[in-house]
Amino acid sequence: MPLMETHDDFCSGRVVRGLIDGCGSENVGILWDCLHPFRYGLDLKETYEAVRDRIHHVHMKDAKDLSPWGFTPCLAGKGQMDLRTAVDILKDNAYGEYVCFEWEKLWHPQIAEPEVACPQFMDSVMKMLG
């Protein structure tokens, strides 16, 4: 199934939903990357509500230096992303599909190694779920 990601010019849940609905197919879904609506100043709950029934995959990460022009990935809990709210939204809505920790080392070579970032992210999220 092709998925459209909430990213850059397509961060708004309403915009992405309109595009997906305009496809005329139920076989097109949404990848909710919660960082991008957040870095554009959009409300996470509103974004999620607009697309919730078409989400089939979620990207999660933390970052600092957030702006519509970019961000710098960082370890979970060390940046500005409201991961707690994103996790709570998924939990409260019984989201049961894929969630992926996205660590963009290729585009940001200065960040921690995946061997450090991946377990640290899992530990952080497990504490939020606990």
C-alpha positions in Angstrom: 0.0 0.0 0.0 1.5 3.4 -0.9 1.6 5.8 2.1 1.8 9.6 2.0 4.0 10.9 4.8 3.1 14.0 6.9 6.3 15.8 6.0 7.4 19.4 5.0 4.7 21.0 2.8 2.4 18.1 3.6 2.5 18.3 7.4 -1.1 19.3 7.9 -3.4 16.4 8.6 -6.2 18.2 6.8 -4.1 18.7 3.7 -2.8 15.1 3.6 -6.3 13.8 4.3 -7.7 15.8 1.4 -5.0 14.4 -1.0 -5.5 10.8 0.2 -9.3 11.1 -0.1 -8.9 12.6 -3.6 -7.1 9.4 -4.8 -10.4 7.6 -4.9 -8.9 4.4 -3.5 -9.0 2.9 0.0 -5.6 1.3 -0.9 -3.7 4.5 -0.2 -2.8 5.4 3.4 -0.9 7.8 5.6 2.5 7.6 7.4 2.2 9.9 10.4 5.6 11.3 11.1 4.7 13.2 14.2 7.9 15.4 14.3 7.1 17.3 11.1 3.7 18.7 12.1 5.1 19.5 15.5 8.1 21.4 14.1 5.7 23.4 11.9 3.8 24.4 15.1 0.7 22.2 14.3 -1.2 20.5 17.1 -0.4 16.8 17.3 -3.8 15.8 18.4 -5.5 17.8 15.6 -3.1 16.3 13.0 -3.7 12.8 14.3 -7.5 13.2 14.3 -7.6 14.4 10.7 -5.8 11.2 9.5 -6.3 8.6 12.2 -8.3 6.1 10.2 -5.9 6.1 7.3 -2.6 5.8 9.3 -0.8 2.5 8.6 2.7 3.5 9.8 4.2 6.0 12.3 7.7 7.5 12.4 9.0 8.8 15.7 12.1 10.7 16.6 13.3 13.5 18.8 15.0 16.6 17.5 16.2 20.1 18.4 16.6 23.4 16.4 13.0 22.8 15.1 11.8 25.0 12.3 9.9 24.6 9.0 13.4 24.7 7.4 14.9 21.8 9.3 15.8 20.1 12.5 18.7 18.3 14.2 18.0 14.8 15.4 18.9 14.0 19.0 18.5 11.2 21.5 14.9 10.7 22.8 14.1 13.2 25.6 17.0 15.5 24.7 15.2 17.6 22.1 12.1 19.6 21.7 9.7 17.0 20.2 6.8 16.2 22.5 7.2 12.4 22.3 5.1 11.9 25.4 2.0 13.4 23.7 2.6 11.5 20.5 3.0 8.2 22.5 -0.1 9.0 24.5 -2.2 9.8 21.4 -1.3 6.4 19.9 -1.9 4.6 23.2 -5.2 6.4 23.9 -6.5 5.6 20.4 -5.4 1.9 20.6 -3.2 2.3 17.5 -2.2 -1.2 16.5 -0.1 -0.9 13.4 3.6 -0.1 12.7 5.7 2.4 14.7 9.2 3.0 13.5 12.1 4.8 15.3 13.6 6.9 12.5 17.3 7.7 13.0 18.7 9.7 10.1 22.4 9.1 10.5 23.0 9.2 6.7 21.7 12.8 6.5 23.1 13.9 9.9 26.5 12.1 10.3 27.3 14.0 13.5 24.5 12.3 15.6 25.0 9.3 17.8 25.5 5.9 16.3 22.4 3.7 15.9 23.8 1.3 18.4 23.4 4.0 21.0 20.2 5.7 19.7 18.0 2.7 19.1 18.2 1.1 22.5 18.0 4.6 24.2 14.8 5.4 22.2 13.2 2.0 23.2 14.0 2.6 26.8 12.5 6.1 26.7 9.3 4.9 25.0 8.9 1.9 27.3 9.0 4.2 30.3 6.3 6.4 28.7 4.1 3.3 28.1 4.8 1.9 31.6 
